[in-house]
Amino acid sequence: MPDAEDVRRIALSLPDTTEKIAWSMPTFRVAGKMFATLPENETSLAVRCPKEERDELVLAEPQKFWIADHEAQFAWVRAHLAAVEDENELRAILADSWRQAAPSPLLEAYPELGLPTGD
């Protein structure tokens, strides 16, 4: 089961990512744009997720994903770290959120991280 240190290590391994404390919690940013946070005593993870996909995730896996009340209007979803299967799943979650926040030139510079399809 991944923990907060795994989140930190994987997030900071993504290109042009920095960590910054905001709202009394660690946040991770690509080119200055936030893509992940470690709220609730670092037992969960908040990441960018298009609202349509977010709603599907929450319905499909409510034990893992949920929407915080104050984030309902934004394209973010939370995940219980204890419910994340392994580091591969955590890496996929973080990379997907990173891609949503990264500027196009950075996405083009790192094609191995996958470009958003725009579908």
KEMIVO-20646 format. One line per field, with one value per residue: residue in one letter; chain; residue number from 1; z, y, x of N, C-alpha, C in turn. Coordinates in nm, 2 decimals. Example, Ala and Ser with C-alpha at 12.3 -4.5 7.8 and 13.67 -1.06 7.14 Angstrom:
<nodes>
type: A, S
mol: A, A
seq: 1, 2
nzz: 0.78, 0.71
nyy: -0.57, -0.22
nxx: 1.32, 1.28
cazz: 0.78, 0.71
cayy: -0.45, -0.11
caxx: 1.23, 1.37
czz: 0.78, 0.79
cyy: -0.33, 0.00
cxx: 1.32, 1.29
</nodes>
This chain:
<nodes>
type: M, P, D, A, E, D, V, R, R, I, A, L, S, L, P, D, T, T, E, K, I, A, W, S, M, P, T, F, R, V, A, G, K, M, F, A, T, L, P, E, N, E, T, S, L, A, V, R, C, P, K, E, E, R, D, E, L, V, L, A, E, P, Q, K, F, W, I, A, D, H, E, A, Q, F, A, W, V, R, A, H, L, A, A, V, E, D, E, N, E, L, R, A, I, L, A, D, S, W, R, Q, A, A, P, S, P, L, L, E, A, Y, P, E, L, G, L, P, T, G, D
mol: A, A, A, A, A, A, A, A, A, A, A, A, A, A, A, A, A, A, A, A, A, A, A, A, A, A, A, A, A, A, A, A, A, A, A, A, A, A, A, A, A, A, A, A, A, A, A, A, A, A, A, A, A, A, A, A, A, A, A, A, A, A, A, A, A, A, A, A, A, A, A, A, A, A, A, A, A, A, A, A, A, A, A, A, A, A, A, A, A, A, A, A, A, A, A, A, A, A, A, A, A, A, A, A, A, A, A, A, A, A, A, A, A, A, A, A, A, A, A
seq: 1, 2, 3, 4, 5, 6, 7, 8, 9, 10, 11, 12, 13, 14, 15, 16, 17, 18, 19, 20, 21, 22, 23, 24, 25, 26, 27, 28, 29, 30, 31, 32, 33, 34, 35, 36, 37, 38, 39, 40, 41, 42, 43, 44, 45, 46, 47, 48, 49, 50, 51, 52, 53, 54, 55, 56, 57, 58, 59, 60, 61, 62, 63, 64, 65, 66, 67, 68, 69, 70, 71, 72, 73, 74, 75, 76, 77, 78, 79, 80, 81, 82, 83, 84, 85, 86, 87, 88, 89, 90, 91, 92, 93, 94, 95, 96, 97, 98, 99, 100, 101, 102, 103, 104, 105, 106, 107, 108, 109, 110, 111, 112, 113, 114, 115, 116, 117, 118, 119
nzz: 0.00, -0.10, 0.05, 0.19, 0.15, -0.08, -0.26, -0.26, -0.36, -0.61, -0.73, -0.74, -0.91, -1.16, -1.45, -1.41, -1.16, -0.85, -0.49, -0.26, 0.03, 0.10, 0.23, 0.46, 0.39, 0.20, -0.14, -0.49, -0.79, -1.14, -1.35, -1.20, -1.16, -0.98, -0.93, -0.75, -0.41, -0.06, 0.15, 0.48, 0.70, 0.55, 0.45, 0.24, -0.11, -0.33, -0.66, -1.00, -1.21, -1.47, -1.45, -1.55, -1.56, -1.30, -1.16, -1.26, -1.16, -0.88, -0.85, -0.95, -0.78, -0.48, -0.24, -0.27, -0.41, -0.37, -0.35, -0.22, -0.03, -0.05, -0.29, -0.49, -0.70, -0.86, -1.09, -0.94, -0.76, -0.48, -0.33, -0.12, 0.03, 0.14, -0.01, -0.26, -0.49, -0.56, -0.62, -0.89, -0.97, -0.82, -0.95, -1.20, -1.15, -1.05, -1.27, -1.46, -1.36, -1.36, -1.63, -1.70, -1.59, -1.69, -1.91, -2.27, -2.42, -2.24, -2.22, -2.48, -2.47, -2.32, -2.43, -2.35, -2.12, -2.20, -2.39, -2.34, -2.49, -2.57, -2.62
nyy: -0.12, 0.21, 0.51, 0.85, 0.92, 0.78, 0.91, 1.16, 1.10, 0.99, 1.20, 1.41, 1.30, 1.35, 1.55, 1.89, 1.93, 2.06, 2.09, 2.25, 2.40, 2.47, 2.60, 2.47, 2.21, 1.97, 2.04, 1.97, 2.08, 2.15, 2.33, 2.55, 2.51, 2.36, 2.01, 1.80, 1.72, 1.65, 1.61, 1.58, 1.47, 1.34, 1.10, 1.07, 1.15, 1.42, 1.49, 1.62, 1.58, 1.53, 1.63, 1.45, 1.20, 1.18, 1.15, 0.91, 0.75, 0.77, 0.65, 0.39, 0.30, 0.36, 0.31, 0.38, 0.63, 0.97, 1.27, 1.57, 1.80, 2.08, 2.08, 2.01, 2.16, 2.19, 2.03, 1.80, 1.50, 1.28, 1.03, 0.75, 0.67, 0.42, 0.25, 0.25, 0.04, -0.03, 0.09, 0.13, 0.19, 0.42, 0.58, 0.60, 0.74, 0.99, 1.07, 1.11, 1.32, 1.51, 1.54, 1.68, 1.93, 2.02, 2.24, 2.26, 2.26, 2.12, 1.88, 1.79, 1.77, 1.54, 1.28, 1.02, 1.02, 1.04, 1.20, 1.40, 1.29, 1.44, 1.35
nxx: 0.08, 0.07, 0.22, 0.23, 0.50, 0.56, 0.39, 0.51, 0.77, 0.72, 0.56, 0.75, 0.93, 0.83, 0.86, 0.97, 0.84, 0.75, 0.74, 0.53, 0.42, 0.09, -0.21, -0.16, -0.07, 0.11, 0.16, 0.18, 0.33, 0.33, 0.53, 0.45, 0.17, -0.08, -0.12, -0.15, -0.23, -0.17, -0.38, -0.56, -0.39, -0.21, -0.31, -0.46, -0.51, -0.53, -0.62, -0.62, -0.90, -1.11, -1.45, -1.65, -1.52, -1.44, -1.68, -1.76, -1.55, -1.59, -1.84, -1.78, -1.57, -1.62, -1.50, -1.25, -1.23, -1.35, -1.54, -1.45, -1.65, -1.60, -1.46, -1.63, -1.72, -1.50, -1.26, -1.15, -1.05, -1.05, -0.85, -0.82, -0.53, -0.47, -0.64, -0.54, -0.40, -0.12, 0.22, 0.23, -0.03, -0.06, 0.14, 0.02, -0.21, -0.10, 0.05, -0.14, -0.29, -0.08, -0.04, -0.27, -0.22, 0.02, 0.20, 0.16, 0.42, 0.58, 0.46, 0.50, 0.78, 0.81, 0.71, 0.69, 0.54, 0.29, 0.04, -0.25, -0.55, -0.76, -1.01
cazz: 0.00, -0.10, 0.15, 0.16, 0.10, -0.21, -0.33, -0.27, -0.44, -0.75, -0.79, -0.76, -1.02, -1.28, -1.50, -1.37, -1.05, -0.72, -0.37, -0.19, 0.14, 0.08, 0.31, 0.57, 0.34, 0.08, -0.28, -0.60, -0.90, -1.26, -1.41, -1.11, -1.16, -0.89, -0.98, -0.65, -0.27, 0.04, 0.27, 0.58, 0.77, 0.44, 0.44, 0.11, -0.22, -0.42, -0.79, -1.10, -1.28, -1.54, -1.37, -1.59, -1.52, -1.16, -1.12, -1.29, -1.06, -0.75, -0.86, -0.97, -0.67, -0.37, -0.13, -0.30, -0.46, -0.33, -0.38, -0.10, -0.05, -0.10, -0.42, -0.58, -0.82, -0.93, -1.15, -0.85, -0.69, -0.38, -0.32, 0.01, -0.01, 0.18, -0.11, -0.39, -0.50, -0.55, -0.67, -1.04, -0.98, -0.77, -1.05, -1.31, -1.10, -1.04, -1.41, -1.53, -1.31, -1.40, -1.77, -1.71, -1.55, -1.76, -2.04, -2.40, -2.45, -2.15, -2.26, -2.60, -2.44, -2.25, -2.49, -2.28, -2.01, -2.27, -2.42, -2.33, -2.62, -2.61, -2.65
cayy: 0.00, 0.33, 0.61, 0.98, 0.93, 0.73, 1.02, 1.27, 1.05, 0.98, 1.33, 1.49, 1.24, 1.40, 1.67, 2.03, 1.93, 2.12, 2.07, 2.37, 2.39, 2.56, 2.56, 2.38, 2.08, 1.96, 2.05, 1.94, 2.17, 2.14, 2.47, 2.64, 2.48, 2.25, 1.89, 1.70, 1.76, 1.55, 1.65, 1.48, 1.41, 1.27, 0.96, 1.07, 1.22, 1.49, 1.51, 1.67, 1.47, 1.58, 1.60, 1.33, 1.09, 1.18, 1.10, 0.76, 0.68, 0.76, 0.55, 0.26, 0.26, 0.45, 0.28, 0.44, 0.77, 1.05, 1.42, 1.66, 1.90, 2.21, 2.07, 1.95, 2.25, 2.18, 1.90, 1.73, 1.39, 1.24, 0.89, 0.70, 0.60, 0.28, 0.18, 0.24, -0.10, -0.04, 0.21, 0.14, 0.26, 0.56, 0.65, 0.63, 0.85, 1.11, 1.11, 1.16, 1.46, 1.59, 1.57, 1.78, 2.06, 2.05, 2.31, 2.18, 2.24, 2.02, 1.75, 1.75, 1.73, 1.42, 1.20, 0.89, 1.03, 1.03, 1.32, 1.39, 1.26, 1.54, 1.29
caxx: 0.00, 0.15, 0.19, 0.26, 0.64, 0.56, 0.33, 0.61, 0.88, 0.67, 0.53, 0.87, 1.01, 0.77, 0.93, 0.94, 0.75, 0.80, 0.65, 0.51, 0.32, -0.02, -0.33, -0.11, -0.05, 0.20, 0.10, 0.27, 0.30, 0.41, 0.53, 0.37, 0.03, -0.10, -0.18, -0.18, -0.22, -0.17, -0.46, -0.60, -0.28, -0.14, -0.37, -0.54, -0.44, -0.63, -0.57, -0.70, -0.97, -1.23, -1.57, -1.72, -1.44, -1.44, -1.81, -1.75, -1.46, -1.65, -1.95, -1.72, -1.49, -1.64, -1.41, -1.12, -1.24, -1.46, -1.53, -1.46, -1.76, -1.55, -1.40, -1.73, -1.74, -1.38, -1.23, -1.06, -1.11, -0.96, -0.83, -0.77, -0.40, -0.49, -0.72, -0.46, -0.34, 0.03, 0.29, 0.20, -0.16, -0.03, 0.21, -0.07, -0.30, -0.03, 0.09, -0.26, -0.31, 0.03, -0.06, -0.38, -0.18, 0.14, 0.18, 0.19, 0.56, 0.64, 0.40, 0.57, 0.91, 0.81, 0.61, 0.68, 0.44, 0.16, -0.03, -0.39, -0.60, -0.86, -1.14
czz: 0.00, 0.01, 0.10, 0.10, -0.04, -0.30, -0.36, -0.37, -0.59, -0.81, -0.82, -0.87, -1.16, -1.32, -1.45, -1.25, -0.92, -0.61, -0.30, -0.09, 0.11, 0.16, 0.41, 0.52, 0.22, -0.05, -0.38, -0.72, -1.02, -1.32, -1.33, -1.09, -1.08, -0.96, -0.87, -0.51, -0.18, 0.16, 0.37, 0.64, 0.67, 0.43, 0.31, 0.01, -0.29, -0.55, -0.89, -1.17, -1.34, -1.46, -1.42, -1.55, -1.37, -1.11, -1.14, -1.19, -0.93, -0.75, -0.87, -0.85, -0.55, -0.25, -0.15, -0.33, -0.40, -0.36, -0.25, -0.13, -0.10, -0.24, -0.53, -0.71, -0.91, -0.99, -1.07, -0.79, -0.59, -0.38, -0.18, -0.03, 0.03, 0.08, -0.24, -0.39, -0.48, -0.61, -0.82, -1.05, -0.93, -0.88, -1.17, -1.27, -1.10, -1.18, -1.48, -1.49, -1.36, -1.55, -1.79, -1.67, -1.63, -1.88, -2.16, -2.43, -2.36, -2.18, -2.39, -2.58, -2.37, -2.30, -2.42, -2.16, -2.07, -2.28, -2.39, -2.47, -2.67, -2.65, -2.55
cyy: 0.12, 0.43, 0.75, 1.00, 0.88, 0.84, 1.12, 1.22, 1.05, 1.11, 1.41, 1.43, 1.29, 1.53, 1.80, 2.03, 1.98, 2.09, 2.21, 2.35, 2.51, 2.51, 2.45, 2.23, 2.08, 1.96, 2.02, 2.01, 2.14, 2.28, 2.56, 2.61, 2.35, 2.13, 1.78, 1.77, 1.64, 1.60, 1.55, 1.40, 1.31, 1.12, 0.95, 1.15, 1.29, 1.52, 1.57, 1.56, 1.54, 1.54, 1.47, 1.20, 1.07, 1.12, 0.95, 0.69, 0.66, 0.66, 0.41, 0.21, 0.35, 0.43, 0.35, 0.59, 0.84, 1.19, 1.49, 1.77, 2.03, 2.20, 2.02, 2.03, 2.25, 2.04, 1.84, 1.61, 1.35, 1.08, 0.85, 0.63, 0.45, 0.19, 0.17, 0.11, -0.11, 0.09, 0.23, 0.22, 0.40, 0.64, 0.69, 0.75, 0.99, 1.16, 1.16, 1.30, 1.55, 1.64, 1.68, 1.92, 2.11, 2.13, 2.23, 2.16, 2.13, 1.88, 1.70, 1.71, 1.59, 1.33, 1.07, 0.90, 1.03, 1.17, 1.30, 1.37, 1.36, 1.48, 1.33
cxx: 0.09, 0.12, 0.24, 0.40, 0.64, 0.50, 0.44, 0.72, 0.83, 0.63, 0.65, 0.96, 0.95, 0.84, 0.87, 0.84, 0.82, 0.70, 0.65, 0.40, 0.21, -0.14, -0.28, -0.09, 0.04, 0.11, 0.21, 0.23, 0.39, 0.41, 0.45, 0.22, 0.00, -0.17, -0.21, -0.16, -0.22, -0.25, -0.48, -0.49, -0.21, -0.18, -0.45, -0.46, -0.55, -0.56, -0.67, -0.77, -1.09, -1.35, -1.64, -1.65, -1.44, -1.57, -1.81, -1.66, -1.52, -1.76, -1.89, -1.64, -1.50, -1.56, -1.28, -1.13, -1.36, -1.43, -1.55, -1.57, -1.71, -1.48, -1.50, -1.74, -1.61, -1.35, -1.12, -1.13, -1.00, -0.96, -0.77, -0.64, -0.41, -0.56, -0.65, -0.38, -0.19, 0.09, 0.26, 0.07, -0.14, 0.04, 0.12, -0.17, -0.23, 0.01, -0.03, -0.29, -0.20, 0.01, -0.17, -0.33, -0.06, 0.11, 0.22, 0.34, 0.63, 0.59, 0.47, 0.71, 0.92, 0.70, 0.59, 0.58, 0.30, 0.10, -0.17, -0.45, -0.70, -0.99, -1.24
</nodes>
